[in-house]
Amino acid sequence: MDMLLMGLCLGVFGVVLVALAFGAAMRSESWNSTVQPELPLVKAAAPARFFSNRVPMTPAIPPLQVPIEVLLLQIENHVRMEQAAAESFLASPTQTLLHSKTTSPFVN
């Protein structure tokens, strides 16, 4: 019981110290500060031109156009290879087959 009361007293004492420190940190300085001198206003210099308004001209690269048939053949080949890998894993499931990389050019 004595230890419980000692812990409770230390806890309350700690909370009071933290509250006092927080209050001192958040208190405004206007109650004891003298009148602050006014700083002379300095006119802003001309804006620095760090970034140029000029846009560099890049050569136009025509988009690479691949026939849709070629893309469909690649996708079908990929699906076939994935199905074959799944069937070989189901036939004899091993950890090496599970974690092996695919031979397909499409990485999933």
PyMOL commands that set and color helices and strands:
alter all, ss='L'
color gray80, all
select helices_A, chain A and resi 2-26+29-31+68-91+95-98
alter helices_A, ss='H'
color red, helices_A
deselect
rebuild
show_as cartoon
